[in-house]
């Protein structure tokens, strides 16, 4: 049954119950009960607002039993009607053409954002992390029902989400998501073949876009990497590593969980890229002083981070001189990290979507 039919059915059911209740109050209440009083009694009873009895049932056992039946049936009917109306409002809001045009305009203004293809369990968690780290993004999913469920179950995630309903394996949909302006793409569809198609399509047209693909099978992981994916992620492998870590290093896992769940501030391990035009170039880490100026802990550095031969230097000494193209791995609050990126003169600083 469509939502329109469910809405009409619910409203019709409510009218029928109202008519039966009003007729019952008037017939069983005696000649002293007017039509207005009967209707009023039916409304306050079905609404459960708790007003006094306009039609006295204390001296009429049959009327009191009837009133009890109206209350029991009325509560169930009222809850059903409100649930259908709420679902109808959600569908109308999502389908609103003006609202859609506003969203498409905001998507067209995005730059250096990330595209999430597939909003299942994997994609939803990716979106949640991007939102927490104030990173601009847009989601794509084939089913509009997925976004309706997201709004009902996770309204906090849906409230600031930019999304497109469509097939992410089609070039037109990726272009609507602004892939030519995007910094990266997450292929998180449930089937490896679909993620492989997205990887091939995105890499052929836009080779500079970083692609991370979900892969359940090792053979598809290898194919995706050959097709242009920057990296692949296996949910089962990640789950196994997490379980092993819980056994071997529970305190470390507890610290990381606390860092991810902390509400007062959003602590993350992030990278600060240093462009060639940055004022940090040819400056030692001691002079940049990320700890004092930005409250960040330097964990590692990667010289010429875009080069395949780039090597990661863990816990670099403060005398290390920063070069253009380096990436500094830091830990701290995301707001402090964004401030550091701005100070580094990064060409683009991700900001939260509003």
N, C-alpha and C positions, 0 to 999 in steps of 0.2 A: 504494500500500500504506500502510495506516494505521501510526501509530507503534507501537501495540500489536502488530500483526502483525509489524512489523519486529523488535521486541524478542523476540517468541517465536521468530521465524525465526532470529535471531542466536544466541539461547541454545540452540536445537535444533541449529544447525550446530556450535556449540562442543561439545555433548554427543557428537555423531556423531564429530567429530574426536578427542575424548578416547577414545571407545570403540575407534576404529580404531587409534589410537596404542598404547593399552594392550594390545590384542590382538596387535598386531605385535611389541611388545617381548617379550611372553610367548612367542609362538610362535617368533620368530627367536632369542630369547635362550637357548633351551634349557630343560631341566627344572629347572635350578637357580634360575630366575627365578620368584618367587612373584607372585601377583596383586597384592599390596600394592606390591611393588617396581615392577611394570609400571605401575600407576596413578601411583605417585609419580614415576616417570621421565617419564610423559606430562605430569603437572602442571608439574614444574620446567622441562621443555623448552618447553611452550607459554607459560608465564609468563615465560620468559627471565630467571630470577633468577640463573642462573650457578652453581648448585651442581654438585658433581662427579657423574660418571655412576654411578648405582646399578647400572645394567645395563651391563656392560663391552662396548663396541663395538670395541675396538682389535683384537681377534682375529677379528672377524666382519665382512668387507667388506659383505655384504648388509645386515646390521643397521645398519652405519654409513651406507650409502646411504639406508636407510629413515629413519634418524634425521635426516639432512639434509633429506629431504622433509618430515618432521614440523615441523622448525624453520621452513622456508620457508612452508609452508601455515599453520602455527600463528601466525606473526607477523601475517600478513594477516588471519586470522580474529579474532585477539585485538584488533587495532586496530579492526576493524569492530564488534565487540561493544562495546568501550568507547565508541565514538562514538555508537552507538545508545542505550546506557545513559545517557550524558550528555544526549542530546537528550530522552530520556524523563524524566529528573530535572527538566530545565528546564520541560517541559510540565506536569508534576505540580505544580511549585512555582507556576507562573503560574496554573494552574487551581485551586489550593487555595482552597476557600471561606473558610476562616478567615483566610488571608492577604489575600483580597480584602476581607473585612469590615474588617480592620484598616486597609487602604488607604482604603476609603470613609469610615471614621471620621476619618482624618487629613485627607482632602479636605474633609469637612464642617466642619472646624475652621479651614480657611484663610480669610483675610480680606485684602483689598487685594492679591490675587494676580493672576497672568496666566494666561490659557487659550490653549493652542496647539492649533489644529485642523489635524490632518494632520501625520504624523511621517515625511514623505519627506525628501529631502535638505534642502529649505528649512526645514522644521519642526525637523529634528534639529539643524541649526546654531543655530536660535533657542533651542532647549532648552539646548544647550551653553553659549551665552552667558549665559542666565539663571542657570544653575548656577554659572558662574564669578563672577558678580556677586552671588551670595547672594540672589537674588530668588525668592520663592515662586511656584510655577507648577504647573499640571497639564496633561497632554497628552491629546488625544483622537484616536483613530484607529479606522477601521472594521475593520481586519484585526488579529487577534491575532498572526498570523504576523509582522507588523511589529515587535511588541515582542519576540518570540522572537529575531528576527534582530538586533535592537538589543542584546539581552543577550549574544548570541554574539560580535558584532563590536565593540560598544562597551560592555563591562561597566561601565566607569567612569561612563558617562552613565546607564545603566539602574539602577545600584545605589541611587541616591537619587531616582529618578523616580516621581512620582505620576501615574497615568494611568487612563483609562477606555476600554474597548473599546466603540465604538458609533458611530453616524452623527451627526456634528457638525451636520448640517443639521436635526436634530430638536430641538425645544425641550426635551424631557425630558432629553436627554443634556447639553445646556448647563446645565440646572438642576442635574443631578447634579454637574457640575464647579463649581458655586457661582457662576454668572455674576452672580447678584444681589448677591454680595459682592465680585466681581472689580473690579480697577482697569482691566484692559485685556484685549483679545482679539486674537490673531493668526490670521487665516484663511489657512492655507498649504496648502490642498488643491490637487491638481494641475490641476483644471479651474476656469476662471474662473466658470462658471455656479454651481458649488457654493459658491465663495467669495462670490458675490453673494447667494445665498440666506442664508448665514450672516450676512452684513452686514445684510441687511434684517431678519432675525429678531431679531438681537441689538439692533439700534438701536431697533426698534419697542418692544420690551419694556423695554430698559434704555438709554435715551438718554445716560446719563452715562458709560457704559463707553467707553473709547477703543478704536477698532477700526483695526487695520492689516491690509490685505488684500493678498495676492499676486495680481498681475494680469499676464498675458502679453500681452494685447491692449489697445491704447489705448482702444477703445470701451468695454470692460468696466471699465477704470479710471475713466472718467468716470461710468459708471453706479453704480459702487460709491461714489464720492464723493457723488453725488446721493442715494444710498440711506442715507448716514449714516457711511461710513467716514471716519476722521480723516485717513488717508493711504493711499496704495497704493504697492506696490513692484514693479517689473518686474525679474526676475532678469537678463534679457538686457540691459536698460539699465544696471543696476549693473555687470554684467560688462564692458560696453563702456567705461564710465567708468573702471573699474579698469585696463583695458588702456591707455587713453589716459594715465592718471596714471602708469603704469609707464614710459611713454615720456617724458612731459613733466617729471615731478617724482619721479624714482626714489628720492631720498634721503628725501623726505617719506613715501613709501609704505613704505620700509624702516623708518623710525621707527615708523609706525603698526603695521606687522606685528610689530616687536619688542615693542611695547607690548601687543599682543594675545597674543603667544606667551610672554611672560615668565612663568617658573614661580615665581620667588622671591616676586613680588608681582603682584597683578592690577591693573594700571593702566588706568583708564578715564576718559573724559570723561563726566561725569554732571551732573545738575541737582539742586540742593537747594532744595526749595520752602519758602517762609517763610509760615506761616499767620498770620492776623491776631493770634492770641494769643501769637506768638513773642516771646521776650525780645530778639530782634534788631531788632524793629520800631523805627523812628526812631533806629537806631544807624548810624553811618558804617562803611564797610568797614574803615577803619583801626582802629576800636575793636573790631570783631568779630575781626579779625586771623586769618583762616583759614589764612594761610601758617604762622604760628608755632604756633597752637594745634592745628591739624589737619593740617598738612603738605600743604595743598591750594593749587593755583594757580588763581586766579580768571581765567577767560577772558572771560566776558561776563555781562550781567544782562538780565533781561526784566521790566519793570514790569508789574504786573497781568497775569501770564502767561496766565491763563485767558481774557482778553479777546481777541476776534478782531483788535482794533486794536493789540494789544501789539507794541511794537517792541524789537528786540534791540540792546543797547548793548555793542559789543565793547570789551574792555580798559577797563572803567570805572575812573575815578580813585578813589583811596582815600577821597576826601571824599564819595563817593556815599552817600546815605542810603537805607537799606533800608526798604521799605514792606511792609505785609501783602499777601500775594498775589503777591509777587515770586518769581522763580526765578533762582537764582545758578548759572551754568554753571561748573563747576570740573573740574580734572584732578588725579587722584591715585589712591591705592590704595583699593579698594572698602571696606575696613574703616574707613579714615579718613573716607570719604564717609558711611558709615552713622553714624559717631560725630558728624559734623557735623549730619546730619539730626536726630539725637536732641537735640543741643544747640540746634538751631533750634526745637525743640518741635513737630516735625512730628506731625500727627495719627496717622500710622501709619508705622512704619519697617520696610521689607521686611527679612525675615530668611531665612536659608537653611532649607530643609526638611530634616528629618533622617530 
